[in-house]
């Protein structure tokens, strides 16, 4: 009886386990936590109001069989269909309700004009940059690098641009800037070279035809539960509150997985979707075991007594002096009528070690007022907050190089192991993770494996 083992119950692990059941008689999904989903989980406060652990909206992938698997069971009366995402951002004291990208025109005129001229004079990058500072100057120019990215990345990563890997900004969606008004943006984006650097002035332009979904009741955890149901109906055995203790190797083949509980799983194929150093450690492979740094974060789930002052689904706070990072406005995604809406939102914040939750609750509520997201007189009815000790990883050059070395060691040590999601660190965003997992596992299923 051929057996596949998947470690990690996030979306990469769930999807992989479902796909693997097409070929393997037994598929085990091992998840350390009490439930699957990773950060794609939801909870209810004492009043039954639902919140997510961050911002999560489902989006079609454009791959028909994958979308059928992921979204075919979403009932129209239970899910809102969003043709495009109304994402905004706060920058230079202004709430831009029309785009998630920073509009450089909101900068002081002299800096904006200087920065745009520098950007227009950039040239193609021909050599790999040594760090993020070097990359940004070559890609966007000195002025935008110093006055936009330097303070923001310090807020988000707690490190200088010289310390960070040259791809670190992509983790936060800073791949483009808005170069001016709508007409200016359209004209500049006709150039393939500038199109990669500059965004349209509004999310209404250039938006994808792919649909987005969010549940009318409950949270995004509802979708995770539906995937778990698909997995179990297809015969996947899901083992929660379990972790891998030992991996037995034989001729570069992972043969047996011993769990913390003592349970032993035979293994013909192993899909690993969590940190690869844990795989190497469990199998006794010698390695550099430096622990990666994570930014300290907190989550604050509010209910207010008044409607939000914007119809955005979520927003980014690009003020380096504020602790807020991202704000999710649930009733807007559910298309709730104000008369019947619960005005609930979640604020994700980057914080310091000495911050207390009670102080943060008040500070972040005041930041919502300052940004114009809630009315000045809006009152906080309830708030549930918690620390997130392992938030975003700090993508230093050393961290990325260490992760790459671990991936190489896994490839050299095993011939029946696949790294996905956090396991290989090549994808950050939900759809990228899903697409990578789909293609990788599908290719594995089409390729004969060793007995």
Order of alpha helices (4+ residues) and beta strands (2+ residues): beta-alpha-beta-beta-beta-beta-alpha-beta-beta-beta-alpha-alpha-alpha-alpha-alpha-beta-alpha-beta-beta-beta-beta-beta-alpha-beta-beta-beta-alpha-beta-alpha-beta-alpha-beta-alpha
